[in-house]
Amino acid sequence: MITTLLSIIFVYVFILLGYLSKRIFKEEMSSKTLTLMSVYFLQPFVTIWGFSTAKLHAEHIYVPLFYLAIILALLIPTVLLGKVIFSDPKERAIFSIAGFVGNTGNIGIPLGIALFGEASVIYTTLINIANVFVVYIIGVYIYSRGSFSIKDSLFNIVKIPIIPASIVAIFINIYDIPLSPQIEEFFKMGAYAGIVLQLFLLGTFLETIRIKELHPKLFAGTMSQKFLIIPLATAFILGFSDLSLFVQGVILMEMMTPLAVANINLASLYECKPRDVTALILLSTLLFIPLLFVLSYIVNHYYL
């Protein structure tokens, strides 16, 4: 557990660098420019490289499919609930999707190793890949709807290059198309650059937020959804499955990871209150730290 916490702390040093850059250079450090660089140029590298780290096998496919099925089952009532609770379409969009876009990569994968061992890596990697489709299809549409029409929101999905990049990566993986070491290193360099830029971008947004300006209803609703409603509903649904307790535990853990930096990309790109979203990411990360010990207890006593 200590090793995992240290790994997460070192990863978030890049967030501090982003914060300091915005603090020092102010408007010269454009968060919107960084967002465009991340979404349209570097995130496709992250996706292609992610697919190259684990060979897909038929027996593994059901795990990300089950993960997606749980999200879709919970998403519809969440969207309907958001329409009842929030009158502001942007706050409604944030509440509807932010809790489902978890940090399944930077936090989920190392946390899986700490709690379940290296046997979890194949599952956490595939779940993280599935999360890409949640972010850049469902996420793009819902965040867009905070400011755009239905037609424009659907068009925004098509414009995101990460989806066609994912399809190409799946094709390469399934058909085991060989890549030269130079090409693999090229994708790896782009992927690491994308990951660092994501964390750096979060830091620039953190410098601009004021927690006291966050709408209390949006905070309470999103955090309750993320750390109470989604985990309980996930555990309930998994109880009816034939999945092993080990795999159920991995899926439950991934559902509980704090909000991902990708939320900032979409909120900023589609002008859907990126400062509020950044505040929610920060608060969810802070709240998740004490929950790590609770999660560790649950895993050790029920899933291992």
Summary of the structure (lengths in Angstrom):
residues: 304
radius of gyration: 18.4
end to end distance: 15.7
largest distance: 54.2
contacts: 1046
relative contact order: 0.18
helix: 83%
strand: 1%
